[in-house]
Amino acid sequence: MKNGRVGEKGWNFEANDVLANAAKVTIRGTLETIMSNIDCGETRSTISLCLGDPSVYPCFHTTPIAEDAVVSALRSSQYNGYAPVGGVLSARRAIAEYLSHDLPYKLSPDDVFVTVGCGQSTHIALSVLARPGANILLPRPGYSYYEARAAFSGVEVRHFNLIPERNWEVDLDVVESLADEKTIAMVLINPGNPCGNVFTYQHLAKVAETAKKLGILIIADEVYGYLTFGSNPFVPMGVFGSVVPVLTLGSISKRWIVPGWRCGWLVTSDPNGILKETKIVDGIKNYLTISSNPVTFVQGAIPQILGSTGEDFFNKTIDILRQAADICVERIKEIDCITCPCKPEGSMSFMVKLDVSRLVDILDDVDFCCKLAKEESVLIIPGSSVRFKNWLRITFAVEPSSLEDGLQRLKSFCQRHAKK
Ligand SMILES: *Cc1c(COP(=O)(O)O)cnc(C)c1O
């Protein structure tokens, strides 16, 4: 043993290094590096254009309907015990109803598993599907949690690109060329994180046909479902559930802006019962038997949260996000070294292209973000962290005045470093 001093042979245990490798690829790791550049003597406040959690801003406060729902569930004394495996029945029923609105078939409560946020849904999906030698197709740029979970589950990752010139549509030819008989699934995030795009019905139909041809299922991460403000409406992948089996992942974290409440779902959108036949449903139940549930009283509040939140709350959030996205697009136009190929139409972040050849003393996107943090106390995630080098990922779910301030600092930084 390397580190042991106790006893003759030292300690027998050591941390699982698969974990360390998995954690390394998440955005959190990059963020720590970038934050370490912030100047301690800086008097201006730090502006983060990289947080996925706008609940810190008063304009993104959740609806009182959701808060009251949790309070009454807690006060009712009905939710002090353990919840059944799969979740509280009334919550499963409410989620099935909520998601069935836009589907050509009806989901049943049995199709729904209540999870500890969409993050746990991701974990469940990958753990259930992981088999020796299996590979999974992930989008690039993407959400690095999937790479981390795949690494931890021992699933090989193969990346397909999203194409900026085509409003971040999936490169389906590449998907076909990557897949083989060991490919189990492809992940699609819609509305897109980090691209801020919203896939059209026609494109999703093509994705479904491709997946069917390849014999793989689709993991549809719809955690930003209905958070759209452009011309494309949100179409759930489950619409194509009779073409190809879909695992729909979601939560209340983003639409209700309560990521700390840790309540989400994993849903089998599969009217033909293929996921039962292939024992994926049993796998999910087995997983949940050895895992833990989200807090019972939050589950108890779900029927009221999903059923009673009015359009006015959703519209207010959408209006702020649209305004924030517009501010970003306008300000970016004033910056020579950054271009925005696609106006964001949904979610809370988007990708812009950085032209380092127009800058002096900036090596690449990572260097750009480190120096930006140091000189302007503005935090942006470099594209490299989402596997798109020399791009930047900007989160616009920021209170508009802070956003303006942050973008102004970004502009000053670029001007100061511009080639003369
Ligand atoms: C935020 C996010 C998640 C995690 O959602 P939680 O409900 O907070 O666990 C999953 N996928 C994507 C794409 C996200 O942006």
The ligand as a Gaussian input file, in Angstrom:
#p B3LYP/6-31G(d) Opt

LIG

0 1
 C      -30.242000      21.092000     -15.052000
 C      -30.182000      19.945000     -15.974000
 C      -30.360000      18.630000     -15.521000
 C      -30.512000      18.295000     -14.047000
 O      -31.774000      18.631000     -13.595000
 P      -32.140000      18.542000     -12.038000
 O      -33.617000      18.406000     -12.044000
 O      -31.668000      19.796000     -11.412000
 O      -31.460000      17.346000     -11.476000
 C      -30.332000      17.598000     -16.440000
 N      -30.131000      17.843000     -17.747000
 C      -29.933000      19.085000     -18.230000
 C      -29.707000      19.279000     -19.681000
 C      -29.941000      20.176000     -17.353000
 O      -29.710000      21.411000     -17.824000

